[in-house]
Amino acid sequence: MADSKTQVLIVGATGYIGGSVLSEILRSPEASQLSISALIRRPEQAAKLEALGVKSLQFQGLDDLEGCRDAASKNDVVINAASASHDSSAKALIEGLALRQKATGRGSYLIHTSGTSILGDHPYTATAQEKIWSDEDNIYAMEKSYPERYGQRVADVAVVETGLSLGVKTYIVVPPTIYGKGSGPFATLSQQVPNLARLARRRGYAAVIESGKGIWNHVHMDDLSAFYLMLFRAVIQKQSWLPSGPEAIFFVESGEHTWLQVSQGIADAMHKRGLLATNEVKSISLKEAAAEITKGNESLVEITLASNARARADFARNRLGWSTARGLEDFLRHFDGEIEAMLGELQG
């Protein structure tokens, strides 16, 4: 019977992360014991999902809080891989899970997606931070007390506090720069590298913001999806060692790179295909970058494309048993594939 299956809702299944996580779960041994649904905005997306055995639930988008709440109330686990900065929809999902919990007498759970820009500093307009964060540090306390208001931190705090107040267990996954082709049924490209490649195409050269010395982590999409599955499995198995709430903010990373290395990788890959006349990387100011990428928001472009955001996935490795053979060399080799995937767009 359908009711004997664990009811799972994926928000963001048509995106890069959510679609890849969906594919990972569908391939898993647990899939036959799950009833999976997905929130979608466009009815034309339904057929492809339903061909995969995923039930489509239409809503008006993340501002449709009643749609979020209602969908979550029919599920045991919600994986939220939509906007990491939309705190009101995340709260609505938890409210729906609380209704589910009350109706069934069983636990309900939210796995929420954030990003390591929560660690981002302002190296050019304030002081650079050298700290490397572990997910065994008190990340929640850092986010709650951070003096600067930033959407992803606000959402993370809202997830933890709403979960605690309503008795719903929450888990937050915090990926860094994600690379590699996604395995989902719709979006298969990441965000940061394609955005910088589009900027390079418009300018005629690859740009780096200011010095490009900021350091970030990276993780391959396949490795990130594997982490989600391992976490999901621990959640549905109700593993007693698995923390939740304030202690459950988890990093996933396989090494570090600088922003200059990213820009150089883009320059080399685009120059090789005749998309740029040179593989030289030129520096542009925060103001110039913000005008073209974030509608003039210099603080946002600094946090997301020029900052230091350094983390260690200690929980993943030491407690969940996650591992990867991929490191910096794999990341530095991936630009050719990324630009190849964008070739039609960049040539157009």
N, C-alpha and C positions, 0 to 999 in steps of 0.2 A: 504493500500500500504506500501511496505517496507520503502519508503522514508519518510513516516509520523512517523516512529518510530525513537527513539533516537538511534543513532549508537554508540555502545560501543566496545572498543577494550581492551582486557586484555593481558598484556605482563607478562609472568610467570604463566600462567594458569596451567601448568603441575607441578608447585612447591607446597610447603607446604602452603605458605600464599596465593598466587594467586589462587590456586585451591579451597581453603576454601572460599575466597571472591567470586569466581565465583559461588560456590554452594549456598552461602547466597543470592546472587542476583537472581539466578534462582528460589529460593524458595519465593522470595518477591512478593508482590502485583504488583509491577512495571514491573515484568518480561514480561508480555504480550505486553507492550508498548516499549520493547527494541529489538534491533537486535544486538546480541552479537557475536563477533568474537574473535579469539585467535591466536596469533603468535606461531608457533611451529617449531621445528627444524627437527623432525623425522616424516616421513609420516605415520608410524604405529600408531602414537598418534591420528590421525585424526578421525578414526572411533568412538572411545569412546567419543570424544567431540561432534561429529556430532549427535550421538545418544541422546545427551542432548539438541540438538537444537542450538549448537554453531558452527559457521562457522570457519573452520581452514584455516589459511593463513600461508604458509610455507616460512621460511626465513633461512638464514645461521647462525643465532646467533646474539648476540648483536653487534658484529663488522660489521654486514651487515647494515650499516647506511642508505643506500638507501632503503633497505627493511623496516626498521623501519619508515623512513620518509613517504614512499608511503602508508604503512598500516595506519598510523595515519591520513594521509590526507583524508581518506575516513570515518573518525569517528568524532563524536561530543565530546566524552569523552574517554580518555585513562586512564586505571588503570595500572600503572607500578609496578609490584611486582616481577620483575626479580632482577638482581644484584643492590644492593644499592650503589655500588661504581663505576658503569660504566657511567661516566658523558657524554661521547660522544653520547651514545644511547639515554639517557634522553633528550639531546639537540635536537637530530634528531626527536624524537617523538614530541617535542614542535614545531619544524619547520614544521612538517607535519600538526599539528593541526592549525598552522597559515595559511597554504594553505587552509585547510578546511574552516576556518573562512572567508577568503577572497572570496572563491567560493560561500559560502552560505549566507554570511551577518549575520550569527548567531554566538553566542559565542561558543568557544571550550575550553576544560578544561583538565588538567592533574592532576591526583592523583598519587603522587609518594611515594614509600616506602623507608624509611631510617631505622635507628635503634639507640637505645640510646647509642651505643658505641661512638656516636658523643660527648657525655659528658665524655667519659672515661678519667681517669687521669693515672698517672704513679706512684703509691704509693710506689714502691720498687726501682725505678731508679731515681725518682725526688721527688716531694712533693704531698702528698695526698690532695685531695680537699674535703671539707666538704659541699659544697654548694648543696642544693636541688633546682633544676631548675623547674620553672613553665612554661607551654607553653604560659603563659601571659607575660613572660619575652621576651626580644628581642633575641631570639635564633639565628635568621639570623645574627645579628651583631656579636654575639659570634663566630659563625662559620666562618664568613668572616675575622675576625681579629685574629683568632686562629693562634699562631705562628707555630704550627706543622702541616705539610701537612698530611692529612689522607683522604683516598678515599671517605668515606661517606660524610665527610664535604665538600669536593671538589664538589661532585655530587649535594649536597643540594644547594650550592651557585650557581652552574651552572643552576639548575632548576629555581631558583628564578630569576636570572639575565636574562636568555633567555626568560622566560615568560614575564618579564617586557618589554624587548626590542621588543618583537614581539606581545605584546598585548594579550597573552594567559594567562588565569587565572590558577594559580598552587596552589596545596595543598600538603603538605608533612606530611605523617603519620610516627611517630617515635615509633615503638614498642620496648619493652625491651626483656628480656628472654620470649619466647613464649613456652607454654607447652600445653599438651593435644593433642588428636588425631585430625589431620586435616580431613576435610570433603570433600576434593577435589577428583577428579577422578584418581589421580596419587600419588604423594608424600603425605604421611600422618604423617611423623615424623618430629619433630623439629630438630635443629642443635646442640645447645650447650650441652644439656644433653647427646644425643647419642654420640657426639664426646668424652666426658669425660668417658662415659661407655666403648667405644672402647679402650681408653687409659688404663682404669682399667683392661680390659681383657688381653691386651698385657703385662701389668706389673705384673698382678697377685694380684693387690690390688688397691683400690680406692686412687687416688692421689688428693691432693689439691696444687695449685700453691702458694708457699711461705706460708704465714700465713692464707690465705683464709678469711681475715677480710673485704675485699672489699664488698661493698653493691650495689646490683642492684635491679631493679624492675622486676616484672613478670606480665604476663597476659595470661589468657586461650585463646586458639585459637578461641573458640566460641564467647567469649566476644570481641576479636579483630575483628572478622568478622562482628559482630553486629555494631561495631563502623564504619567500612568501609561502611556498608549499610546506616547508618544514615548520614554519610558525603556525600556519593553519592547522596542520596535522596535530601539533602539540595542543592547540586550542581545543579542537573537537575531541581529542583524547582526554581532555581535562587533566593534563599533567600537573602534579602538585608542585613541581619545581619551577613552573613557569610563572614569573611575576606578572602583574597587571597594573594598570593605572600609572601612578607617578614613577614606578620602577620599571615600566615597560616602554621605554623609548629607545629603539634599537637602530644602530648604524649598520650599513652593509657596504663594504669597500674592499678593493683589491690592490690598493696602492695610491700613489700621489703623482700629480703633474703640476706644472705651472701654466698660467694662461698664455705665456709666450710659446710654450711647446704646442699648445692647441692651435694658436694662430699660424705657427710655422708648419704644422701638419696640414692645415687647410691650404696654405699657400702652395706647398709642394704638390698636393693632390690636384688642385685646380690648375696650376701651371702645367702640369703633366698632360692635362686634357685640353689645353689651349683656352681655358676659361679666363686665365690671367696672363698678362704679358710678362710678368716676372714672379718669381717666388720670394721676392723681398717682402718682409713684414715692416709696416710703418706704424709708428705710434700715433694714436689720436687721444684727445682729451676726454675726460668724463663728460664734459658739456657736449662735445661733438657726438659721442656715442649715445648719450641720452636722447639727443634730438632725433636720432634715427631708429633707436631700438625701444625706448621706454617713454616716448612722448614727452621728453624733456625732464623726466624724473631722474636726476643725477644720483640720488641716494640709492634708488632701486638698481640702477645699472652697476653701481659700485659694489653693492652686496652680491648681486647675481653673476656678474661677469668680470670682476676685478679684485675680489676680496680674497682673504685667507679664510678657509673653512676646513679645518683639519680634524679628522675623526679616526677612531679605531673601533672596529667591529669586534670587540672582545666578547660580548654576549654570544654573537653568532658563532664565533670560533670555539669558545671555551665551554659554552653551555648548550647551545643548540646543535653543535656538531657540523656546522656549515663550513665548507672549504672551497677553494678555487685554485686552479693552477695558473690562472691568468694574472699577469702583473703589468708593469709599466710598458714593457716591449709590446705586448699585445695591444694595449691602448694606443701606442704610437703608430702601430701598423693599421689601425682601423680607419684612418681618414680616407684612404683610397675607396674603400667600400661605401663609406658614407656619401662621398661626392658622387660616386657611380650611381648610387640610388637616387640622388637628386639631379642627375644629369639633364633629364628632360626639362625640369623646372628651371635650372640655371641657364640652359641654352635658350629658353623661350623668352 
